[in-house]
Amino acid sequence: MAMRERPSHPFSLQELADIAIMSSSHFDRVFRDIVGVPPRQFLSALRLEAAKHLLLTTPLNVIDICYEVGYDSLGTFTTRFTDFVGVPPTSLRQMRKSGALSAIASRIDQQLPSYKPAQRKAEFTGAVNAPETFSGLIFVGLFESPIPKTQPVACDLRTVAGQYRIGPVPDGQYYVMAVAFDKTEDPLTTLLAAKTLRGKSGPVVVQNGAASGPTDVTLREGRLTDPPIVVALPLLLAQRRTADEARIKHKPEPFTERTNMSSTTPAPTAATLDPLVLAPENYKLLLENDQVRVFDVRIRPGEKLRLHSNGPSVIYVFNDGRLQHTYQDGTTVVKTAVSGSLIWDEAETHETTNVGETDIHSLKIELKV
């Protein structure tokens, strides 16, 4: 396919239709029927797939990769990369450099309990069918679009084919995506999804707590017409679980003696507790370069953000409010936000709850040190 050969080229619909010797309207309709997504969305995913590969396998700067894959705006590239992959470009590269991928590989092989979102409603089951010769790890995720983007609504992890259980999930329309990884592969290969079996079903409609639609998935080798797997599936799953476990692990227990416990499970790091991944509905990335990340942060009254890490930051506060930080040792601190104030915040790891009666809205400039 022309788009796979030249993903950085700014193909127009008419240009693609001319290559296929069709009218533009007929080409668009046939492409959607075969691939499942519009041509422009497929091309965007191909570009981000190429960018992910360059980030993990070359020393090119992020801005050079941005231009290499066909974007002319670093801001647009960073936003779309984060939206599809689930983490910003520099965070993905840092995880590669820090060895976090090896830690993830060891963690996801432990058959930890499946992630379940806070809003509990419908739960449903299905079956994953795989070739008899397959032996590895199977990720099953529920996504809101045919091309998986950022974090799944819910997910399951299995070491064998067969029945899976996923959810609970809120009402809506979803797609089930299954990806099978060879457990003997290098973690980098796993993250790139270079050698995987895959399958998809849907749409699945969840309404009033009941799910209807195709939920069984048959794994097969990839095809040229398959949209690329851009989202960092095993990475996002491990990050969710790391955050949940860290909160449980550090919850204070009265009348117990502290002991020095050793474990093969890696301690949570700033990379795995990135608020942009754990709370994408609250943290919106406006700008990122080698020195800073700039966020628009909004937290509604009563809303609680799970355990996350922030680097040293300068914060401009747009409106009055009150926040409660809960730290890993169980201590809490309530802070008052004053409209128009400028605040310096040291690097911290905590849960955050809006305990006021108004939205908290701020601009956060996080330094990379």
C-alpha positions, 0 to 999 in steps of 0.5 A: 500500500502506498501509505505504508511505503510513504507514511510521511507523504501528505496524501489527499483522498483524491491522490489515494483514489487515483492510485486505486483507479477509483472515484474519491467517494467510492475509494473512501467507502471501500477503504472504510469497509475493508480497513474499518477506519477512514483513510486519513485516520489510518495514515495518521496511525501509520505516522505515529507507528513510525514515530514510535519506532524511531523514538525507541530505536534511534537517537533522533531528537523528538522535533526531528522525528516530528518532521521525519514522519510528516508533521510540521508542528511539534505541538500537534505531533506531541498531542496526537502521539500522546492521544494514540500511544498513551504517553508523551514521546519523551516519556516513552523514550525515557522508559526505554533508557531507564530499563522500565520495559524489562521491569514491565515484562516481568510484571505482566507475566505475574497474572495480576488482577485485571484493571477495573475502572472506578465507574462500575457498571456492566461486565461481560465475557468472551472467548479468545481463540488462538492457534494451537501452537501459540504460547505466550501472553494475551492482552484483551482491551476494550477501546472506544474506537476501532484503532486503539487509542491511549488507555483501554476502558477495561482490560484483561491479561491471560497466559492461555487462550479461552474465556476472558472477563472484562469490565465493568464499563460505563454505557457506550459503544466499544471495540474488543482488541486482543494482542498476543505476545511471545513471552520469549521476545525482547520487551522492546519488540513487545512494545513495538508490537512488531511480532504479534498475533491480533484480533478485533471484534465489535462494536459492542454496545453496553446499555443499562448494564447489559452488553450486546454484540460480538465479544469473541476474538480470533487471533491471527497474523497481521495483514497489510489492511490492519490498522497499526497497533500504536497504543503501548498496550503492555506499558499502559496496563503495567502503569495502571497496576503499578499505581494501584499496587503502590496505593495499597502497599503504602496505605498505613496499617496501625499496630504493625511493625515496619519490616524490610521486605525484598521483592522482585517487583520493581518499585513505582517510578515517576515514569510509571506514575505519570499523571498524563497517563493516569489522569488524561482527563485532568492533565492536558499536555500543551507543550513538551520539549527537552526542558519542560512539559506544560499542562492545563490541569482541571480537577472537579469538586470531589474528584480524586486523582490516583497516586501520581508523581509530579516533577518540580513545577511552576504553577499559575492558579486561575481560580480559588480552591482547596486541594488535599494531597495524600502521601505514600506514608498516609499523611495528608496536607490541605492546600489553598489555591488563590486565584492569580497566584504563582506557586513553586512546587517541589517534586512529589508523589501523592494522591490529589483530591479537590476538597473545595466547592469549585473547579481547580484550574491551573497551568503547570510548567513541569521542569525536566531535571 
